[in-house]
Amino acid sequence: MFTFRGIQQYFQLLASNQATCEEAVQYFLHKITDNTHLNAFLEIYAEEALERARQLDTKRKAGVPVGKLHGVVVGIKDVICYKGHKVSAASKILEGFTSIYNATAVERLLAEDAIIIGRQNCDEFAMGSSNENSAFGNVLNAKDNSRVPGGSSGGSAVSVQAGLCMVSLGSDTGGSVRQPADFCGIIGLKPTYGRVSRYGLIAYASSFDQIGIFASSVEDAATVLEVIAGQDDYDSTSSHKPVMPYLQQNTAPAKKIAYFKEALSHPGLDPEIKAQTESFLQKLTTEGYDVQPIDFEYLDYIVSTYYILTTAEASSNLSRFDGVKYGHRSAKNAPTLADFYKNNRSEGFGKEVKRRILLGTFVLSAGYFDAYFTKAQQVRKLLLDKTTAIFKDFDAIISPTVPTPAFKIGEKSNDPIEMFLADIYTVFANLVGIPAISLPLFTHSNGMNFGIQVMTSHFDEENLLHLSKDFMRLRISE
Amino acid sequence: MSYHDKYEAVIGLEVHAQLQTESKLFCGDSAAFGGSPNTHVSAITLGHPGTLPKTNKKAVELAIRIGLACNCEIERYNYFARKNYFYPDLPKGYQVSQHTAPICKGGHVAIHTAEGKRNVQLNRIHMEEDAGKSIHDIDDNNTCVDYNRAGVPLVEIVTEPDLKSADEAYQYITELRKLVRWIEVCDGNMEEGSLRCDANVSIRLKGETKLGTKVEVKNLNSIRNVKKAIEYEIERMINVVESGGVIVQQTRSFDAATDTTFAIRDKEEANDYRYFPEPDLPPFYLTDEFIEGIRQKLPALPEQLSLHYQQLGLGEYDAQQLCLEKETADYFNAVIQLTTNYKAAANWMNGPIRHYLHEHKLHIADFSLAPQRLAEMIQLVDEGKINFSAASSKLMPALLATGSAPALETATALNLLQVSDSSEITGWVDAVINKMPDKVAEYKKGKKGLIGLFVGEVKKISKGKADPKVVTGLLEEKLK
């Protein structure tokens, strides 16, 4: 019977004929069928995945060189385009829409022999922190079905948590990979802005969005990142910096760690999370790390800055969903062009998406632009300068990933502000563009997992992953 | 004095020029005009989810090229912004534009008016992408949209409110169109929409320094329409004010069928475009080196070239005629590499060649006579081997027909060469003198004007081959 214990081990099974790609796909298809109640997948590509698995098996057995992700079974968040397949951003407005091209990340997965098993549920247009904003229903946390899996990449996180695929691709605009990884007790990696091409990722906020990886080990996340990262002619914001073999060198991580005093003394932080994080920092000191508290006087500004800038970009990015070229078109009579747009968009978008479009439209409006958008851009610049200064002295910053553990479904859905504020630790990395990872190090007294977040400087995924590997070792040795 | 003389008009023009690039401003789709509807459209042009723009470097080069040709200051730090509005022909719901930070600032275009030459001041030139085209008249129940044009690169060339009449606007568009064609950044075809013009018109009492309320007139798809619309608009505004009314700030459209304008929206309905920097495109810096490279490749501009020709000894009119179109000047430049008789070359260009092209409805670009052949004809005429009229009426058509044969060879074959050998000419001269004793007598009595008659007679019997200079010399000798 097939079991999955990491990509490298899977490759060994394949190489020694103890498993086939087809068996792996069969295994995951069964698991998916057994867990449909989690609502993690919106669509399964069962036949197609099996067919591809068989082809890969034949190829491998014939001695054809295999790709770097040979037979790796991947789920993709429903905001990533896969040619010839539906993509809906978990929204009614894209009902019936089929992508006519591959996202660059998908193209690269396929080129290295990965198998895409299906598309995963998420918050509509990646807007949300609980996966309660999907037009296709909530996703349940596999560990406690009464709790949310986090969001917006809830389906992608739960898929890895419940073992429905080997790894998932999600997207992270303000924590949408790290926060659900934290809630689900898995690894969630958000690379540096510009590290992975955004081409084919349905935009929420262009200058924040980054495709991220869910995995059950740091090694698997690194393996996938090496494949999907790198410059892309179709994304002008993608970086030309070379992609490193992230974990192949057995180098010790650079060990100067900073943490924000204000982050740990924040009133919204769950006492248990605070205590565990502090004791972990303590432990790092005994493990030979140099851990220093630093002042971060901007903490209270970052959530507002984040929501002003992301909603501004979103209000524009989502304008293309107008019912003219594709997607939902209202059956209602539309006497004027404005009515036509109103009908299509009112029916097509969900509540949270509308809230953010309205907010973003407001902050870009004549008369408010300077007070909100310009100001927020200034804060963003300030944060970037501060970050650059921090990384002159430190190799990494550690914080909790989320101030609370996974909450109950419905618990926060009537309080958008509280929901927004819970992004306090994750949005920083997107505001300044640095890489960040959530590592599942702890268990709460309520039984749920939670983690810590590690951030390094721009394009220093190498040290981020080396640190992560070491921190995970500390957990195991606990 | 008419009440019209109390007022003066203040006009500013916004011209959209399509840049002559192979592909669109932000993707590889063809930027060619026409094509079956929705054939130059990829996922990017159609604004499919997840698509991103990538700037076409060639378009940036062309925008700088026109900026340099208009003496603009070129901005080194550039970025695009999004102009947000909803319309079916706008696939993304926003237009990517440099509206907030133009690549070219200031500058001017020279025009020639009745009062002489003057510079029309420009405010800016910026890049932006074109929208698609809504078609309302092919389906009774639906508007159809063709996205072929969506994303085609444009520059918007904006003047200061620096034009004073419809005539000046006419001159400005004429010069601008000539210029963009000359430097090959835009084909200038107004009918196909590669050059489009909006006019901002206001009036004020003469002597007033404050600008009056302006009206924007759109849909001006020919130079004539620009002129007609402005003429109408000035007249309309004066009438409004004279009858005690107030001019309302509005956008109007021109109706070419009636040469009138009509309101399409008032200022109150104006959109809030919510401009903000395009996050999908990082800002780009232009180096001095890059700009210099473009400047080096810029051809001599008509104004400079005309002066140069005048320095070579041509009259102002002739020089300007040669600079109306780049291809004409290019041809002339090629010819004057091969002959130093610039005046003759200009005469050929502005005379027989222009007539030939006109008669055959050809463009100079399609003129098949090699500059080398024209230079040879000029030389043959200068050497007295053929006269100008035979060269232009007989030799040139023959050369055009034969293609590559040298002029001398063709002239010989056609027996067009003049005879300068005096023995043969003496025979013809004697024959004429013998034939016209009465006239000879009159000439000898002092009616010297008759020499022309004798020369003409010799020309006739020699079938044009006798060199008139030699004939005249011989006649004068013999009739002394």
HADDOCK unambig.tbl for C-alpha pairs under 7 A between the chains (distance, minus, plus):
assign (segid A and resid 199 and name CA) (segid B and resid 50 and name CA) 5.76 0.50 0.50
assign (segid A and resid 199 and name CA) (segid B and resid 51 and name CA) 5.70 0.50 0.50
assign (segid A and resid 199 and name CA) (segid B and resid 52 and name CA) 6.11 0.50 0.50
assign (segid A and resid 200 and name CA) (segid B and resid 50 and name CA) 4.00 0.50 0.50
assign (segid A and resid 200 and name CA) (segid B and resid 51 and name CA) 5.73 0.50 0.50
assign (segid A and resid 201 and name CA) (segid B and resid 50 and name CA) 4.57 0.50 0.50
assign (segid A and resid 202 and name CA) (segid B and resid 49 and name CA) 5.20 0.50 0.50
assign (segid A and resid 202 and name CA) (segid B and resid 50 and name CA) 4.02 0.50 0.50
assign (segid A and resid 203 and name CA) (segid B and resid 50 and name CA) 5.94 0.50 0.50
assign (segid A and resid 206 and name CA) (segid B and resid 279 and name CA) 5.79 0.50 0.50
assign (segid A and resid 206 and name CA) (segid B and resid 280 and name CA) 6.10 0.50 0.50
assign (segid A and resid 207 and name CA) (segid B and resid 279 and name CA) 5.53 0.50 0.50
assign (segid A and resid 234 and name CA) (segid B and resid 52 and name CA) 6.60 0.50 0.50
assign (segid A and resid 234 and name CA) (segid B and resid 54 and name CA) 6.57 0.50 0.50
assign (segid A and resid 235 and name CA) (segid B and resid 52 and name CA) 6.16 0.50 0.50
assign (segid A and resid 235 and name CA) (segid B and resid 54 and name CA) 6.90 0.50 0.50
assign (segid A and resid 236 and name CA) (segid B and resid 54 and name CA) 5.88 0.50 0.50
assign (segid A and resid 236 and name CA) (segid B and resid 280 and name CA) 6.93 0.50 0.50
assign (segid A and resid 236 and name CA) (segid B and resid 281 and name CA) 5.92 0.50 0.50
assign (segid A and resid 236 and name CA) (segid B and resid 282 and name CA) 6.87 0.50 0.50
assign (segid A and resid 237 and name CA) (segid B and resid 280 and name CA) 6.55 0.50 0.50
assign (segid A and resid 237 and name CA) (segid B and resid 281 and name CA) 6.49 0.50 0.50
assign (segid A and resid 237 and name CA) (segid B and resid 282 and name CA) 6.27 0.50 0.50
assign (segid A and resid 316 and name CA) (segid B and resid 84 and name CA) 6.75 0.50 0.50
assign (segid A and resid 319 and name CA) (segid B and resid 92 and name CA) 6.33 0.50 0.50
assign (segid A and resid 319 and name CA) (segid B and resid 93 and name CA) 4.77 0.50 0.50
assign (segid A and resid 320 and name CA) (segid B and resid 47 and name CA) 6.63 0.50 0.50
assign (segid A and resid 320 and name CA) (segid B and resid 91 and name CA) 6.25 0.50 0.50
assign (segid A and resid 320 and name CA) (segid B and resid 92 and name CA) 4.31 0.50 0.50
assign (segid A and resid 320 and name CA) (segid B and resid 93 and name CA) 4.96 0.50 0.50
assign (segid A and resid 324 and name CA) (segid B and resid 88 and name CA) 6.30 0.50 0.50
assign (segid A and resid 364 and name CA) (segid B and resid 274 and name CA) 5.17 0.50 0.50
assign (segid A and resid 365 and name CA) (segid B and resid 272 and name CA) 6.77 0.50 0.50
assign (segid A and resid 365 and name CA) (segid B and resid 274 and name CA) 5.43 0.50 0.50
assign (segid A and resid 366 and name CA) (segid B and resid 272 and name CA) 6.54 0.50 0.50
assign (segid A and resid 366 and name CA) (segid B and resid 274 and name CA) 6.69 0.50 0.50
